[in-house]
Amino acid sequence: MRTEAHVEAPHPNVPNTTLGPTGAGENDLMKDRLTPALGLLTLAAFAAGLYYSFVSPPDVNQGDLVRLMYLHVPSAWLSYIAYIGTFVFGLVYLLSRQRRFDRLASASAEIGLLFTALTLFGGSLWARPTWGVYWIWEPRLTTTALALVIYGGYFIVRGLIEDPERRARVASVIGIAGTLYIPVNYMSVYWWRSIHQTPTVKLLGGTELSADPRMLTALFVMLGAFSLLYFFLLRVRAKLAARVEAREEREFEREATGSLSLKEASR
């Protein structure tokens, strides 16, 4: 008995991948050489950054405690990059309506949320021996915590809206508006009375570097390593999101085909 296989056309917004037994896109994995290369480059940058962080001199007042700066400041820097990425990808989505930019915006916001939490955690560890408390409601800490509220709401809204197109539009608007947090957070130590120190690298009103050159070398190398880490995580997370979306689209198509078949059989 002869049977014919029915092959469904791929959805225009869903990547066309060949799925293996684990659900991973085998074709994508074979062709993707950039992601592992970027991962190795990130590891190399972190190795160099950690080396410079440990050989840099201790601070005059804080001693070795200052080495927390080499993780705390880059974590905040990465969160800024991620939220700017959410702004850019959300804006491009609104202009182009291409779903891949919504996936990138969501992945970038997720990375930003993670590193905002790590920034607060590292800052609390630094605050306890220097300020005597883990937390105080001062402007920089308060506005950083506000980012958790803004982008936590971003993901709550995404979870509440089922229609993909409407979800992407609303999330893009929230992501764009939420980026206003960045200048407010950065300028908070200048605008309001604060016990938080001003930036080690001052960018406004002329560049000013207020640290030993060896400390600045360690800081800049770690900033570069965290920047590479952002792009690596963004690429990995966006690829995973694309595969999840592809699976959801196939399940939706199967359910729609099954419902249509039942209707035809009932006639």
N, C-alpha and C positions, 0 to 999 in steps of 0.2 A: 504494500500500500504506500502510495506516494504522499509525502507531506511537504508542505512549504513553510519555511520560516518567515515570520513577519518581522521586519526590522523597522523600528521607529526612527524617524528623523530626529536629530538632536535639537533641543531647544536653542534658539539663536543666542540666548544669554548664558548658556551653560557650556563649559569647556568640554570638548569631545575627547574623552579619555578611554583607554582600554583598561578595564578593571581586572585586577588579579584576585586571587582567593582571599586576600586580606582587605580588599576594598581600596587599595592604593592604585593610583594611575601608573601603570607600568611604563607606558610610553613617556609620561612626564618624568618619571624617575630616571629613565635611561637618557633622556635628552638634557636634563637639568644638571649642568655642571657648575653653574654660577653659585647655587646655594652652598654646596660643600666648600667651594673655594672661598666664599665670603665667610663661612664659619671658621675655616682655618686662619684666614687673615685676622678675624676678630680674636681668636685665641692667641695669636702671635702678638697682637697689640696689647692684650691684657697681660701677657707675660712680661712684656717690656714695661708696661705701666706699673705693675706690681714691683718689678725690680727697682725702678726709679723711686717708687713710693717708700721702699724700705731703706734705700741708701741716702735719701734726702735727710737733711739735718732736722732734729727736733725743734719745736718752737721755743722761744725764749720763756714764754709764760706758761704754755700748756704742755710743753714737753712732747712725749710721743703720742699724746692724745690727739694732736693735730693731724695724725695720719688718717683719722676718720674722714677728714676733708676730701681725701682722694677717692672716696666712695660716695660720700654724701653729696658733694657738689655735682659730680657727673650724673648721679641719679636724678637730681633736679633738672639738670641740663637735658637729659634724655626725655624726661616728661614734657619739657617745653617743645622739643623737636616733635614728639608724638602728637601733641595737641595741635601744633602747626600743620602736621601731616593730615590730621582729621579735618582741619579747616580747608586745606587745599583739595583733598580728595572729595570732600563733601561739595565744595563749590564746583569742581569739575563734573561731579555726578549731576548736579542740578542743570548744568549747561549741556551735557551730552546724553544724560539718561542711560548711561551704560552701567550695568550692574557691577562690573568689576571694580569700579571706583567706589561704590558703596561698600563693597567687601573690604577694600583697602582702608576706607575711612573708619570702619568698625574695628578692624585689626589694629589700626594706629591708636584709636581711643582706648582699646583694651591694654595695649602696651603702656600708654600714658598713665592709665589708672593704676596699673601694677607698680610703676616706678614712682608715682606720687606716694603710694603707701610705703614703699621702701625709703623714700626721702624722709617721710615723717618718722619712720622707725629709726633710721640712722641719726636724724636730728635729735630724737629723744635720748638716744644713747650718749650723744655728745653734750646734751643740755644738762644731764644729771650731775656730772662732775664739775661743770663750769658755772651753771646757774643754780644748782642745788635742787632742781626739780626736773622731772621728765617732761612736764608740759606746762605751758603758761599761755594764756590767751593774749598773746602779743600779735601785732599785725601780720608778720610774715608767716607764722605758724597758722594763724586763723585763716588767712587767704589760701594757704596750701591745703588745709583741711576742706575749704570750700570747693576745691577742685574735685575731691572725692564725691561731694554731694552732686555737683553738676554732671559729672560723667557717669556716676552711678545712676542718676536719673536718665541719662542718655540710653543706658542699656535696659533700664526698666521700661522705657517707652518702646524700645525696639522689641521687647518681649511681649508687650501688650497689643501691638498692631500685627495682624496676620497677613494683610495684603502686602506683598513684597514691595511694590512700587510706592505705595503710600508710606510704608515704614521707612523706606530709604529717603523719601522727601522730608519727612518730619525729622528724622535723625540728622540729616544734613544741615537743616536749619539750626537744630540744637548744637551740633558740633561747631558750626560757624560762629554762633553767638557765644558759645562757651569759651572760645579762644580769647575773648576780652579779659579772661582771668590772668593771662600771662603778663601783660604790662602792669596790671594792678598788683600782682604778686611781686614782680621785680622791683617796682617803685615803692612798695610799702615801707621799706626801711628808710626811704627819703621823705615820704609824705607824712608819716605819723611817727610819734615818739615810740622808739622800739629799743629793746635790749639786744636784739639780733644784730650781729655785726654787719657792716656794709660789705658789698662784694669785694673779694680779694683782687679780682680783675675788674676795674672800673671802666665802663665803656662810654658813659655819658660825660659830655664836657671835656673830652680828650681822654685817651687811653692812659690808665694809671695802674701799674703793677706793684702792689704793696706786699712783697714777699721775697724771700731769698730766691735767686735764679734757679737753684737746684729744686726747690719746692715747686716753682712754677713749671719746670720741665716735667716733673712727675704729674702735676695737675693737668697740663695740656695733653700729655700722652694718654692719661686716663680719660680725658674728655674725648679724644679721638677714638679710643677703644669703645667707649659707650656709644658713640655715634655709629660706629660700625655694627655694634650689637643691635641697635635699633633697626637698621636696614636688614640685618639677618633675621631678626624676629618677625619683622613685617613681612618679609618674603615667605617665611615658613608658615606664619599664621594665615596669610592670604591664600596660600595654596591649599591649606587644610579647609578653609572656609569655602573655597570653590568646589572641593570634593563633596563636602556636606551638602552644599546647595544642589550639586548635580544629583546626588542620591535622593534628595527631597523631591526634585523635579521628576525623576523616574518613578518614584512611589506615587506621586500625584497623577502621572500619566497612566500608571497601571490601575489606580483606583477609578479614574475617569473612564478608562476602557472597560473595566469590569462593570461599572454602573450602566454604561451604554449597552453592553451585551445582555445584561439582565432585563433592561427595558425592551430590547428587541425580542428576547425570548418570551416575555410576557404578552406580547401582541398576538 
